[in-house]
Amino acid sequence: MKRRAFLALLVASAAWADEPAPRVIPISARKFEFSPAELELKLGEPVVLELTTEDVHMGFDAPALGLHADILPGRVARVPFTPDKPGSFEFACDVFCGSGHEEMSGVIKVRS
Amino acid sequence: MKKAVAAVNSLNEPPDFIVFTGDLTHTTDDPKERRRRLAQFKEIVSELKVKDVRFMPGEHDASLDRGEAYQEFFGKTHYTFDHKGVHFIALDNVSDPAGRIGDEQLAWLAADLAKQPRDSRIVVLTHRPLFPLYPQWDWATRDGDKAIELLMPHRNATVFYGHIHQEHHFKTAHIEHHAAKSLIFPQPAPGSVPKRAPVAWDPAQPYRGLGFRQIEAERGEYKLTEFPVVRV
């Protein structure tokens, strides 16, 4: 049984290797902005958002895309995602981080 | 704020008690300034003729220090009280900067609700909406659905909240959620403008969008009356 499980794992690994690696997009957060604050993505292209904070605990929330992450100091929050609908989708910090928190937002534009 | 105090003091029929649903002060990153503002707020509202006044924090008061300064001035951030047969529950969804009530407080809420008969009249007072009104603008409570779930078996539960600085009414099943106007910085309707920002101040209508609400509880119904922040 153990051997079969091992073989299945190998097959799965081979299948994974054929997939193109998702594009990694670093996003840095700091009081009170995301950088970049505007992302242009292609419909159907898998990406991984790599979120970091330069100062305090932040949030990344794009409710229309169902994406959410806590961004903790010293850690990278990875958000894998494949856009499946075109349009402009807002994202914002949803962890109250100071006097400019309300303005801390950005947009993801998905082109078909 | 002083004008609102004067307007409340001049009501023909004074209320039994007054509730502030949070955002007593504007945000500051400076702990000393936060305390100075809270002290100033407390001094202004001490002029209210009605002395039974209940307070709650908003994110502008409590989210940067987990409610520490707020508690120095106003005590606990979540509590209950009873008045003329109505059970009031103040819930804190702002001391956590992520806008969560948190498991500990939810357990406290569950224990309190377990003591209430299913048909008793319950009013929840809180700052953020417990339902996801417009999460794009952070007009939500991350675990608000858990609080609503706990309230669901109670047939006469109603929520009054702040945060969105405008009048708003919504229902989750039988539970009504009412937001009142603010005393400063009116906000636009959810999603009505590209960026969330207070409605621009118009010197021709300096008090536009500002006000307070009177709630009369009679025979299981709540009658809401909106008042402008200054007497006109």
Chai-1 contact restraints between the chains, C-beta under 6 A:
chainA,res_idxA,chainB,res_idxB,connection_type,confidence,min_distance_angstrom,max_distance_angstrom,comment,restraint_id
A,P63,B,P135,contact,1.0,0.0,6.0,A-B,restraint_1
A,P63,B,Q136,contact,1.0,0.0,6.0,A-B,restraint_2
A,E90,B,Q136,contact,1.0,0.0,6.0,A-B,restraint_3
A,D94,B,D138,contact,1.0,0.0,6.0,A-B,restraint_4
A,V95,B,P97,contact,1.0,0.0,6.0,A-B,restraint_5
A,V95,B,A98,contact,1.0,0.0,6.0,A-B,restraint_6
A,F96,B,E59,contact,1.0,0.0,6.0,A-B,restraint_7
A,F96,B,S63,contact,1.0,0.0,6.0,A-B,restraint_8
A,F96,B,P97,contact,1.0,0.0,6.0,A-B,restraint_9
A,G98,B,D29,contact,1.0,0.0,6.0,A-B,restraint_10
A,S99,B,T27,contact,1.0,0.0,6.0,A-B,restraint_11
A,S99,B,D29,contact,1.0,0.0,6.0,A-B,restraint_12
A,E102,B,R196,contact,1.0,0.0,6.0,A-B,restraint_13
